Amino acid sequence: MVQYLYAAYSVRDDQENNETKGRVKSLYQRLAQLAREEMGHLMTVQNLLHLIGAPLNFEREHSPFESELYPFRFKLEPLSKDSLAKYITAERPAEQGDIPSEIWKKLQKIANIAQRANDGRPIQHVGAIYERLLELFGNEDEIKDQDFLTDRIDLQATWDDWGYDEGLGTDDETESRRVYVDAFEGSHPDTLRQEAVKALKIIAEQGEGYGSTVDSHFERFFQLYQDFCKLKGEGVECVWPVATNPSTVPPRPVPYDGLEESIRAAFEERGYIANPRARNWGHLFNLRYRLLLAFLIHFLRTTGRRYISSGPDKGDRTPRGFLLLWAFDEMRHLKKIAQKMVRLPLKSDYNGVTAGPPFQLPYTLDLADNERDRWRVHLDVVQASLCLVEKMLQDGSDKEDPFLEDLQKSDQGRENILKALAAGQTIPTDAQTKAFQKVAHILEEAVRGFSIDGHTNFWAGINREQFVQLHMFNRPFLNRNEDENCNLTAEGSELVSRLEESSSKTGKMPRYRPQVDSSRQEFVREWVDDQAPDNEPPKQIGVHHEQEPNLDLLPPRQAYRQSDGVGYNVDIRPLFRDFDVETLQQLDGINLNDVENVRANAEKLREGLNRGSLPYDACWSDDQIELFNRWIESDMKD
């Protein structure tokens, strides 16, 4: 999922031609949706762990890493033919089955590209993992009846909390690109076992299905590959020149006296974000990533309603409800910080490579045993972020950045809530919105704070008077009685009817996302019937939509020379690093400083570069390999 997100964030959005921009934007949108669906799979797996009393697991290995369980080496890398080839090969069925021979032949070629891109290692099929899980959950000799716990439903994630349905104009769930999140409820082990097996089959089908009603990940990645290749063939710059495996951690000073240590040192140096400003944004990204993971885990360790169901505080968020809200806040923050980082230089002097979101895991994801201490941990991270943002706002380059200012204000409000919860107190009264502002926040939170295409977040940035005058499809947003008083009435109001509608096909708000909680629907209905009271003092803005960061313009990138006259000293030798010179001399007897020696070993080098086994710490990009091939084909000139 993280690798899919990184690839999505690497997609450019600065094309001038509208038609081309739409095609490139589609690459991002499809990758983002695939990542959302993987998030749904992750949450369903956590529910399965709850079901059998196993510990939750949000851990992953740091890059570079490989194991028999990983389809390919974990690597944060930009979108490319190589990365897409790995995704396709990992997600595709292991056997041809119903796949036409012509397509299967293409997939075999793509698998060869994927193996080269995986540093010469074969790609594992994710389907094998699900086959094993189906064996475990479907076999009473593996997971026994007494292993299933019937009292864990309140801890589990549900679609109403985390779901998203991209929607394809149908009410049939199997026809839509749905973020599948399944919870398991039942009083008998047989029922729970059947539900678990059903969920695993659905996830497996969504991943590697072919030709069914499910628009599988394999099929979508294959289409992405074809669309990406077509854009590249037209000369469209689709991807920011982001680093592979960016990191805010300085490389360790390891002497070049051992191959493994040397490879590790070269790997760390290559992705290190040396530019101080970009590194600050990287630190901020890591703090927000840590908060996201902590909120997810904390949510899955607590029970209770997300909203107060009755009384004067009806529709207000509970502590668990704030964890849900804040988790989506952090998803949005990560997206915006990533959009900033892909436009910032990786090194102090721009060398054609930009930074990227580092996605570094914290030293631990363990939660404290005591509930108050859990809130205290969140408080510590929020306060660390506040300190960093204050420092960044004082820097001339990021002074008055609108996103940082909004983030600072949001964290200050969050800090007050966390202080109270860490002290064992209730949520402060002033942390909950009232009257018109509560309605505006309900609408903004229903779309999880993200920007909505089409009609936009029309409820944001306006006051109560402007809100009651809104129209939707030439109909008043709030209905009025036809009597002499013309009082507002919830009955017949577009706002109320669309919030209470259950189908996106017939105008539900929010579209594609879970329905607004019934307690909040009731609050909105009562607010309208009470004549839409304003806050005190009146005419305040209901909700502010979070702003975007200021985006930098990159210096012109020095492209690889495209003339036929490729020379070794000017074009090829600079592609090799000091590390490459030492390791190739030591292990292969190739002297990269001697062009005659390189000519004599050109085919050996080309084979290693194409296979992905050279350089030893990471493979070259397609552009670099193409340049090396052109040098060979143009008489290997000095």
ABEGO torsion letter per residue (X at the ends): XAAAAAAAAABBAABABAAAAAAAAAAAAAAAAAAAAAAAAAAAAAAAAAAAGBBBBABBBBOBBBBAABABBBBBBBBBAAAAAAAAAAABBABAEABBAAAAAAAAAAAAAAAAAAGGBBBBBAAAAAAAAAAAAABAAABBAAABBAAAAAABBBAAAABBBAEAGBABAAABBBBBBBBBBEABAAAAAAAAAAAAAAAAAAAABBGBABBBAAAAAAAAAAAAAAAAAAGBBABBBBBBGBBABBBBBBBBABAAAAAAAAAAAAABBABAAAAAAAAAAAAAAAAAAAAAAAAAABBEBABBABEAABGBBBAAAAAAAAAAAAAAAAAAAAAAAAABBABABBAGBBBBBAGBBBABABBBABAAAAAAAAAAAAAAAAAAAAAAAABAAABGBAAAAAAAAAAAAAAAAAAAAAAGBBBBAAABBBEAAAAAAAAAAAAGGBBBBEAEBAABGBBAAAAAABBBGGBBABBBBABAAGBBBABGBAAAAAAABABAAAGBOBBGBBBBBAAAAAAAAAAAAAGGBBBOBBGBBABBBBBBBBBBBBBBBBBBBABABBBAAAAAAAABBAAAAAAAAAAAGBBAABAAAAAAAAAAAAAAAAAGAOBAABBBBAAAAAAAAAAAAAGGBX
